[in-house]
């Protein structure tokens, strides 16, 4: 490909996406830490986030944001949601006009409640915005296991052009024009994953986990549709697919947070020992606020918020859920 790709953010997923793109196009990976960029260039490794993994020799890295951005034809932003706006403000100083910007973040901005593509439109007006999302565990993809993802962009022609940047071997990339639903599915599922992890930490069993995942999918679909997403999106890779992977895998950071909470540890203790971001910790507050604004009941998300931010225990949260009187399966509860 003639397109030059830059990926901003050298965490596990940003590095994985950069590795995939480097097989199709010249790709530059930006890291805040210059020593991390040096490691990628010298050793083809990123031991902090992908220990034991050998990166493609064609992948190059830089600690200079200007260098990463100035010549890019496609810009991929893989920083967590809480740092997304700040990085875009710096990108604005160097990016060329009309360069498409693709988000990898699965979260919402606290306070504004904005999705990442909305932030792109606000900070970088005139740039086509999209999101790459789905059941994508970085280590499995780097190990060569088959996986699928969704590239969601409102401009289908641009989406199909960029689709080929990420497609590689057993990594299948589908397009979708429902940017709202795709982003919200990726953000909301992290909250349900914390709930599922809490159950695992308490040893509640597979039946309970299945119920939490299924009822959680119903919750995130109700809120997602109320906010403009399409119902079919939440039954696809960006919704159900991502939810299953995040709730079931021991590689999931959000599930890990929930499991540790289920074992009785505090959220501060858990976060202190993690060097990667679990987006669901912040997103559960945003989801709860959004649900109240649009009048959608989300009992599972509300209980997760109570544990993470109000000092409730996982056992209290699960007791709160089981005390709700069940009605129709199409209703909350």
VEXSEMAR-623839 format. One line per 2 residues: their letters; for each residue z, y, x of N, C-alpha, C. Coordinates in steps of 0.02 Angstrom, whole numbers, plus 50000, padded with zeros to 5 digits. Last residue first. Layout:
<recs>
a> Z,Y,X,Z,Y,X,Z,Y,X  ...
</recs>
This chain:
<recs>
xx> 51732,49707,48308,51794,49668,48307,51785,49598,48335  51603,49773,48201,51645,49776,48260,51705,49730,48252
xx> 51485,49661,48116,51532,49716,48117,51572,49716,48182  51412,49548,48111,51374,49609,48125,51419,49671,48129
xx> 51498,49452,48071,51480,49452,48141,51442,49515,48160  51622,49520,47960,51555,49494,47972,51539,49499,48046
xx> 51783,49515,48031,51743,49520,47970,51676,49487,47980  51945,49481,48095,51872,49474,48099,51839,49481,48031
xx> 52071,49591,48135,52048,49546,48083,51972,49541,48087  52145,49590,48295,52098,49622,48249,52074,49571,48198
xx> 52216,49516,48384,52252,49537,48323,52206,49572,48273  52137,49497,48493,52146,49440,48448,52183,49459,48384
xx> 52147,49623,48557,52083,49601,48530,52092,49545,48479  52281,49627,48597,52255,49678,48552,52190,49657,48520
xx> 52284,49522,48687,52322,49515,48624,52298,49566,48573  52207,49580,48786,52181,49521,48751,52219,49509,48686
xx> 52293,49684,48826,52226,49698,48801,52198,49639,48761  52405,49616,48871,52412,49660,48812,52343,49675,48783
xx> 52348,49555,48983,52375,49514,48928,52383,49555,48865  52320,49664,49063,52265,49625,49036,52288,49582,48978
xx> 52424,49806,49019,52409,49745,49056,52350,49708,49024  52403,49985,49030,52413,49924,48993,52398,49864,49037
xx> 52375,50105,49097,52431,50065,49119,52447,50003,49078  52263,50179,49071,52324,50195,49033,52382,50149,49049
xx> 52150,50138,49141,52170,50208,49145,52236,50225,49109  52131,49999,49130,52111,50034,49191,52142,50103,49197
xx> 52179,49967,49001,52206,49933,49061,52192,49974,49124  52107,50052,48917,52180,50052,48915,52211,50021,48976
xx> 51975,50013,48945,51998,50080,48963,52074,50083,48965  51980,49887,48885,51970,49893,48957,51993,49961,48982
xx> 51995,49925,48751,52049,49888,48783,52042,49891,48860  51871,49987,48730,51933,50026,48722,51992,49991,48756
xx> 51782,49882,48746,51780,49937,48793,51845,49978,48790  51822,49810,48630,51829,49780,48697,51830,49835,48750
xx> 51795,49898,48522,51863,49876,48537,51871,49846,48606  51708,50016,48477,51698,49972,48535,51767,49946,48558
xx> 51625,50096,48346,51684,50059,48366,51667,50012,48424  51551,50254,48347,51539,50182,48355,51603,50149,48379
xx> 51537,50395,48340,51567,50357,48286,51553,50283,48287  51497,50474,48443,51444,50452,48397,51471,50408,48341
xx> 51620,50501,48508,51575,50555,48488,51524,50534,48436  51673,50376,48535,51708,50419,48489,51662,50475,48463
xx> 51579,50332,48629,51588,50295,48566,51623,50337,48514  51600,50423,48733,51537,50423,48697,51544,50388,48630
xx> 51729,50384,48775,51718,50452,48749,51654,50456,48709  51703,50254,48817,51752,50266,48764,51742,50335,48733
xx> 51611,50279,48920,51591,50240,48862,51639,50252,48803  51692,50348,49012,51634,50381,48982,51613,50345,48918
xx> 51785,50247,49045,51808,50310,49016,51750,50345,48979  51703,50150,49099,51741,50133,49038,51769,50196,49005
xx> 51650,50205,49216,51608,50203,49157,51648,50188,49094  51746,50186,49316,51735,50253,49289,51697,50251,49223
xx> 51736,50046,49322,51802,50078,49322,51796,50149,49294  51604,50006,49334,51637,50000,49269,51704,50034,49265
xx> 51564,50014,49467,51547,50069,49422,51586,50066,49356  51641,49985,49606,51636,49950,49542,51626,50004,49489
xx> 51579,50006,49770,51600,50038,49707,51590,49990,49649  51654,49932,49916,51596,49945,49873,51621,49968,49805
xx> 51768,49902,49978,51727,49953,50011,51661,49963,49975  51933,49876,49913,51861,49868,49905,51823,49921,49944
xx> 52066,49904,49918,52042,49854,49965,51966,49842,49960  52085,50000,49818,52103,50017,49887,52072,49968,49937
xx> 52060,49936,49699,52011,49983,49725,52023,49998,49798  52181,49862,49686,52115,49829,49689,52063,49874,49721
xx> 52282,49957,49679,52283,49906,49731,52214,49875,49741  52243,50026,49563,52245,50061,49627,52245,50011,49685
xx> 52258,49931,49462,52191,49954,49478,52189,49990,49546  52373,49799,49506,52357,49865,49478,52287,49886,49500
xx> 52378,49624,49456,52376,49677,49506,52357,49743,49473  52372,49518,49367,52431,49561,49366,52431,49616,49417
xx> 52260,49447,49350,52312,49415,49390,52375,49458,49396  52179,49536,49286,52205,49480,49247,52260,49442,49284
xx> 52142,49615,49393,52185,49644,49341,52217,49589,49300  52058,49522,49455,52120,49543,49489,52169,49577,49440
xx> 51957,49517,49358,51995,49457,49376,52061,49474,49410  51907,49649,49359,51939,49621,49301,51982,49561,49316
xx> 51854,49654,49490,51906,49701,49469,51944,49673,49409  51756,49553,49476,51811,49545,49524,51869,49592,49506
xx> 51669,49611,49386,51705,49551,49366,51765,49540,49411  51623,49712,49472,51660,49729,49411,51698,49670,49383
xx> 51558,49642,49574,51615,49684,49589,51657,49700,49528  51501,49478,49577,51504,49540,49538,51567,49579,49554
xx> 51504,49357,49635,51479,49411,49677,51485,49479,49642  51536,49269,49539,51591,49290,49583,51568,49343,49634
xx> 51460,49295,49381,51454,49284,49453,51515,49308,49491  51474,49326,49245,51484,49257,49267,51489,49249,49343
xx> 51449,49459,49217,51511,49429,49190,51526,49362,49222  51326,49481,49276,51384,49520,49299,51449,49490,49275
xx> 51240,49392,49209,51249,49387,49281,51312,49422,49304  51253,49439,49075,51271,49371,49093,51285,49365,49168
xx> 51206,49573,49087,51274,49559,49064,51296,49489,49085  51073,49558,49124,51119,49589,49171,51191,49574,49153
xx> 51026,49497,49003,51018,49465,49068,51067,49492,49119  51059,49588,48900,51090,49523,48902,51085,49490,48971
xx> 50987,49712,48972,51046,49705,48929,51079,49638,48939  50878,49701,49052,50922,49757,49065,50986,49754,49023
xx> 50813,49587,48998,50841,49585,49065,50892,49640,49078  50858,49594,48820,50816,49576,48877,50852,49579,48944
xx> 50926,49645,48718,50919,49572,48718,50878,49548,48777  50912,49778,48736,50978,49750,48749,50979,49674,48745
xx> 50781,49800,48695,50798,49809,48766,50865,49775,48782  50781,49789,48558,50752,49734,48597,50771,49739,48671
xx> 50834,49914,48512,50873,49852,48508,50847,49796,48553  50817,50056,48618,50784,50009,48572,50822,49943,48571
xx> 50925,50203,48620,50893,50144,48650,50863,50099,48597  50995,50307,48561,50923,50312,48568,50888,50254,48600
xx> 51127,50292,48535,51110,50344,48584,51035,50347,48598  51133,50184,48452,51155,50248,48425,51136,50306,48471
xx> 51097,50086,48544,51049,50104,48491,51067,50171,48461  51216,50083,48621,51152,50099,48651,51099,50120,48601
xx> 51312,50044,48528,51317,50110,48558,51249,50130,48588  51262,49914,48496,51276,49965,48444,51277,50035,48473
xx> 51258,49853,48624,51196,49864,48585,51206,49917,48532  51390,49846,48659,51347,49889,48700,51280,49902,48664
xx> 51436,49757,48556,51462,49824,48565,51413,49869,48602  51362,49640,48580,51356,49674,48515,51380,49746,48520
xx> 51411,49608,48705,51340,49625,48698,51328,49662,48632  51543,49578,48670,51529,49635,48712,51457,49657,48708
xx> 51525,49461,48601,51547,49520,48563,51538,49583,48604  51482,49386,48714,51440,49393,48655,51460,49454,48613
xx> 51589,49396,48805,51522,49416,48824,51478,49430,48763  51695,49346,48727,51698,49414,48753,51628,49438,48772
xx> 51651,49214,48702,51662,49260,48646,51663,49332,48670  51647,49162,48831,51586,49166,48792,51593,49215,48734
xx> 51784,49169,48863,51736,49208,48901,51671,49217,48862  51834,49077,48769,51853,49147,48765,51804,49191,48803
xx> 51777,48960,48818,51764,48982,48749,51778,49056,48742  51830,48948,48948,51760,48963,48939,51743,48987,48869
xx> 51994,49025,48981,51946,48972,48965,51876,48996,48950  52096,49105,49030,52092,49096,48958,52040,49044,48937
xx> 52152,49148,49155,52138,49078,49142,52130,49061,49068  52168,49276,49196,52223,49248,49156,52212,49174,49140
xx> 52047,49296,49258,52108,49303,49297,52168,49274,49261  51961,49283,49150,51959,49233,49203,52023,49235,49245
xx> 51995,49400,49080,52007,49335,49050,52007,49280,49102  51949,49494,49171,52020,49492,49154,52038,49424,49124
xx> 51811,49470,49167,51849,49454,49227,51924,49451,49214  51780,49521,49042,51771,49450,49055,51811,49428,49116
xx> 51809,49658,49068,51845,49621,49015,51840,49546,49027  51716,49686,49166,51787,49692,49182,51828,49653,49131
xx> 51601,49667,49090,51614,49622,49146,51687,49626,49168  51604,49774,49005,51615,49708,48976,51631,49658,49031
xx> 51573,49872,49100,51637,49875,49064,51654,49807,49034  51445,49838,49138,51498,49836,49188,51567,49837,49156
xx> 51364,49865,49029,51382,49794,49042,51438,49789,49094  51336,50001,49030,51387,49976,48985,51410,49905,49002
xx> 51233,50016,49128,51298,50049,49136,51352,50016,49094  51125,49939,49085,51151,49929,49152,51219,49960,49162
xx> 51106,49995,48957,51124,49924,48964,51155,49911,49032  51068,50125,48990,51132,50114,48956,51154,50041,48961
xx> 50942,50104,49050,50997,50133,49087,51064,50118,49055  50871,50045,48943,50877,50010,49007,50934,50038,49048
xx> 50877,50142,48842,50908,50077,48832,50919,50040,48898  50804,50248,48908,50872,50257,48882,50907,50190,48876
xx> 50677,50195,48937,50721,50216,48992,50794,50221,48968  50570,50098,48883,50634,50119,48854,50684,50135,48910
xx> 50459,50045,48940,50458,50118,48928,50524,50143,48899  50449,49931,49072,50478,49945,49007,50476,50021,48998
xx> 50389,49795,49176,50394,49866,49157,50421,49872,49086  50460,49678,49294,50429,49693,49229,50435,49768,49216
xx> 50449,49588,49438,50463,49655,49413,50424,49666,49348  50523,49454,49525,50475,49475,49475,50497,49542,49445
xx> 50534,49379,49672,50565,49436,49637,50513,49466,49590  50473,49286,49748,50505,49262,49686,50542,49318,49649
xx> 50369,49402,49818,50385,49331,49816,50412,49309,49748  50398,49556,49749,50395,49520,49813,50414,49447,49803
xx> 50387,49719,49687,50372,49649,49676,50363,49613,49742  50397,49853,49721,50457,49812,49723,50444,49738,49716
xx> 50269,49907,49711,50310,49924,49770,50367,49874,49777  50215,49877,49588,50195,49837,49646,50235,49851,49709
xx> 50267,49979,49507,50289,49910,49498,50274,49867,49559  50199,50096,49521,50257,50086,49565,50282,50014,49561
xx> 50100,50078,49424,50080,50091,49493,50138,50075,49541  50175,50065,49309,50135,50008,49331,50111,50017,49403
xx> 50231,50194,49301,50273,50135,49308,50235,50075,49334  50119,50272,49279,50156,50280,49342,50200,50219,49354
xx> 50088,50223,49151,50039,50219,49205,50073,50225,49273  50199,50253,49072,50182,50183,49086,50134,50176,49144
xx> 50323,50358,49077,50252,50360,49094,50231,50290,49116  50454,50315,49065,50419,50337,49005,50344,50340,49016
xx> 50507,50167,49145,50483,50235,49151,50446,50253,49087  50594,50037,49218,50585,50075,49156,50565,50146,49172
xx> 50577,49887,49281,50565,49956,49302,50548,49995,49239  50684,49750,49285,50645,49794,49243,50637,49862,49278
xx> 50680,49586,49364,50708,49652,49351,50661,49691,49307  50728,49423,49420,50683,49467,49383,50718,49533,49369
xx> 50722,49294,49547,50757,49344,49507,50705,49388,49472  50748,49154,49654,50708,49189,49604,50750,49237,49563
xx> 50816,49175,49819,50818,49145,49752,50777,49187,49703  50824,49229,49947,50760,49203,49924,50761,49169,49856
xx> 50930,49297,49991,50928,49226,50010,50865,49192,49984  50916,49418,49931,50903,49416,50003,50901,49344,50029
xx> 50956,49378,49804,50887,49400,49815,50870,49396,49889  51091,49350,49826,51046,49296,49803,50973,49315,49816
xx> 51141,49475,49864,51141,49420,49913,51095,49363,49891  51124,49556,49745,51089,49570,49808,51085,49509,49854
xx> 51083,49514,49586,51136,49507,49635,51105,49507,49705  51024,49573,49449,51002,49572,49518,51061,49572,49566
xx> 50972,49587,49303,51020,49540,49333,51003,49527,49406  50927,49765,49306,50923,49696,49282,50975,49653,49315
xx> 50823,49905,49352,50886,49876,49330,50875,49806,49304  50769,50059,49399,50759,49988,49414,50824,49952,49399
xx> 50707,50199,49312,50764,50160,49333,50743,50088,49345  50632,50363,49336,50635,50296,49310,50698,50261,49335
xx> 50541,50517,49320,50603,50481,49334,50601,50412,49303  50434,50632,49396,50438,50575,49351,50500,50534,49370
xx> 50480,50799,49416,50474,50735,49449,50481,50679,49397  50507,50912,49344,50438,50901,49364,50426,50834,49399
xx> 50668,50950,49411,50619,50954,49357,50548,50947,49383  50792,50896,49475,50724,50893,49503,50672,50896,49448
xx> 50903,50913,49394,50905,50939,49463,50835,50943,49493  50862,50858,49269,50897,50922,49273,50893,50953,49342
xx> 50802,50737,49297,50763,50788,49261,50796,50857,49266  50911,50673,49360,50849,50686,49397,50808,50741,49364
xx> 50997,50665,49252,51016,50706,49310,50954,50722,49351  50926,50576,49175,50937,50643,49149,50958,50691,49205
xx> 50935,50465,49253,50869,50495,49246,50874,50565,49215  51073,50438,49239,51047,50461,49304,50977,50491,49298
xx> 51148,50513,49093,51118,50458,49128,51086,50484,49193  51296,50612,49069,51224,50605,49079,51206,50540,49113
xx> 51424,50652,49044,51401,50591,49010,51326,50579,49020  51493,50755,49104,51431,50771,49068,51405,50714,49026
xx> 51613,50673,49137,51613,50742,49114,51552,50758,49073  51527,50562,49248,51588,50582,49212,51584,50656,49193
xx> 51371,50492,49226,51409,50545,49259,51470,50563,49216  51361,50313,49225,51350,50378,49192,51393,50430,49227
xx> 51276,50175,49307,51334,50212,49284,51313,50276,49250  51199,50106,49410,51216,50079,49344,51281,50111,49321
xx> 51064,50165,49511,51134,50169,49491,51144,50142,49420  50936,50176,49553,50965,50108,49555,51035,50107,49527
xx> 50800,50277,49499,50872,50267,49506,50888,50193,49510  50662,50354,49572,50686,50295,49538,50760,50285,49552
xx> 50547,50481,49559,50615,50466,49582,50643,50409,49539  50386,50533,49617,50428,50497,49569,50495,50479,49600
xx> 50343,50697,49667,50360,50629,49691,50404,50594,49640  50316,50828,49630,50290,50774,49588,50305,50704,49613
xx> 50331,50906,49790,50322,50910,49718,50294,50845,49689  50442,50834,49913,50379,50864,49893,50371,50862,49817
xx> 50612,50872,49959,50563,50829,49926,50500,50868,49907  50708,50960,50013,50658,50929,50057,50602,50892,50022
xx> 50801,51007,49925,50782,51051,49979,50722,51024,50019  50831,50902,49841,50791,50958,49815,50765,51003,49870
xx> 50923,50825,49909,50853,50803,49907,50807,50860,49887  51040,50893,49877,51015,50895,49946,50942,50875,49950
xx> 51047,50862,49742,51047,50933,49762,51022,50940,49834  51054,50722,49748,50994,50755,49721,50990,50828,49741
xx> 51184,50708,49799,51127,50686,49840,51063,50719,49815  51258,50757,49689,51263,50789,49755,51204,50771,49800
xx> 51226,50665,49587,51207,50735,49582,51207,50770,49650  51284,50544,49639,51213,50550,49626,51190,50623,49624
xx> 51413,50506,49655,51383,50546,49709,51311,50562,49698  51443,50432,49544,51485,50491,49557,51457,50534,49614
xx> 51351,50326,49546,51342,50380,49498,51383,50442,49515  51302,50279,49716,51341,50272,49654,51336,50334,49610
xx> 51128,50276,49769,51198,50295,49780,51236,50288,49714  50990,50253,49777,51036,50197,49767,51108,50214,49783
xx> 50839,50310,49732,50907,50335,49744,50957,50280,49725  50682,50321,49800,50727,50275,49765,50799,50296,49783
xx> 50528,50398,49791,50598,50407,49812,50642,50364,49769  50368,50391,49854,50413,50364,49802,50484,50369,49830
xx> 50325,50461,49962,50283,50462,49902,50319,50434,49841  50408,50559,50086,50409,50504,50038,50359,50515,49982
xx> 50429,50653,50182,50362,50624,50179,50357,50569,50126  50564,50698,50162,50509,50746,50168,50440,50716,50160
xx> 50669,50601,50159,50641,50629,50097,50574,50663,50107  50714,50563,50284,50702,50512,50234,50661,50538,50175
xx> 50733,50684,50349,50682,50639,50374,50664,50587,50321  50842,50732,50272,50778,50768,50274,50722,50722,50296
xx> 50943,50642,50302,50916,50644,50235,50848,50680,50233  50962,50541,50438,50941,50608,50419,50911,50607,50349
xx> 50981,50416,50482,51041,50451,50459,51026,50521,50436  50868,50284,50441,50883,50350,50471,50948,50377,50442
xx> 50770,50135,50469,50825,50172,50439,50836,50238,50476  50640,50018,50423,50670,50066,50469,50723,50106,50432
xx> 50574,49858,50412,50617,49907,50380,50648,49953,50433  50509,49761,50483,50471,49821,50467,50514,49876,50435
xx> 50594,49653,50489,50586,49693,50550,50548,49758,50537  50709,49630,50355,50640,49630,50381,50633,49676,50441
xx> 50875,49571,50404,50830,49615,50366,50759,49612,50395  50979,49435,50388,50930,49467,50432,50881,49507,50390
xx> 51150,49424,50348,51081,49429,50323,51037,49464,50374  51283,49429,50383,51246,49368,50397,51174,49368,50375
xx> 51332,49543,50256,51348,49505,50317,51308,49441,50323  51292,49671,50192,51256,49608,50185,51270,49566,50247
xx> 51382,49775,50222,51366,49762,50153,51328,49696,50141  51405,49769,50360,51458,49793,50315,51444,49772,50243
xx> 51287,49729,50423,51343,49682,50418,51397,49705,50370  51139,49734,50418,51185,49782,50387,51248,49742,50371
xx> 51006,49714,50540,51063,49691,50502,51100,49750,50469  50917,49737,50646,50892,49712,50581,50948,49682,50540
xx> 50962,49797,50761,50979,49727,50751,50949,49696,50688  50913,49929,50766,50921,49891,50828,50927,49816,50815
xx> 50905,49976,50633,50848,49983,50678,50853,49937,50739  51033,49947,50583,50973,49921,50549,50914,49921,50597
xx> 51111,50021,50673,51118,49948,50669,51056,49917,50637  51074,50152,50642,51060,50126,50709,51063,50049,50710
xx> 51128,50161,50514,51056,50165,50524,51035,50137,50591  51262,50156,50551,51235,50104,50509,51159,50102,50514
xx> 51277,50272,50623,51286,50209,50659,51260,50149,50617  51262,50369,50525,51209,50361,50574,51215,50295,50612
xx> 51294,50357,50360,51324,50342,50425,51269,50327,50475  51216,50370,50250,51259,50427,50269,51286,50419,50339
xx> 51050,50309,50268,51122,50296,50266,51159,50359,50284  50892,50270,50202,50938,50322,50224,51010,50299,50216
xx> 50750,50182,50251,50815,50177,50219,50861,50230,50247  50579,50178,50222,50632,50208,50262,50696,50206,50221
xx> 50429,50084,50228,50492,50100,50193,50544,50125,50242  50263,50052,50189,50308,50080,50239,50371,50108,50206
xx> 50254,49911,50074,50238,49980,50092,50284,50003,50149  50291,49779,50056,50232,49804,50021,50209,49873,50045
xx> 50405,49751,50119,50354,49699,50122,50288,49723,50093  50489,49854,50087,50459,49856,50154,50406,49802,50163
xx> 50541,49823,49963,50487,49872,49967,50452,49869,50034  50643,49733,50002,50588,49711,49959,50528,49758,49966
xx> 50725,49820,50076,50695,49761,50108,50636,49735,50068  50763,49911,49979,50723,49935,50035,50689,49876,50071
xx> 50839,49825,49900,50779,49855,49872,50734,49881,49928  50943,49798,49993,50901,49744,49967,50836,49771,49939
xx> 51000,49923,50013,50969,49888,50070,50923,49833,50047  51047,49947,49883,50998,49991,49913,50962,49958,49971
xx> 51140,49841,49873,51082,49842,49830,51028,49889,49858  51235,49869,49976,51204,49803,49971,51140,49806,49930
xx> 51197,50036,50038,51242,49984,50015,51204,49919,50007  51126,50148,50082,51120,50085,50119,51176,50036,50102
xx> 51032,50271,50014,51092,50232,50001,51085,50163,50031  50872,50294,49965,50931,50331,49985,50993,50292,49965
xx> 50719,50245,50023,50776,50222,49983,50838,50258,50009  50550,50289,50016,50615,50302,50046,50670,50281,49997
xx> 50384,50240,50047,50443,50232,50006,50505,50250,50046  50218,50285,50033,50276,50284,50078,50339,50287,50036
xx> 50070,50202,49984,50130,50239,49966,50184,50231,50019  49970,50117,50017,49970,50180,50052,50034,50220,50038
x> 50000,49939,50041,50000,50000,50000,50000,50063,50043
</recs>
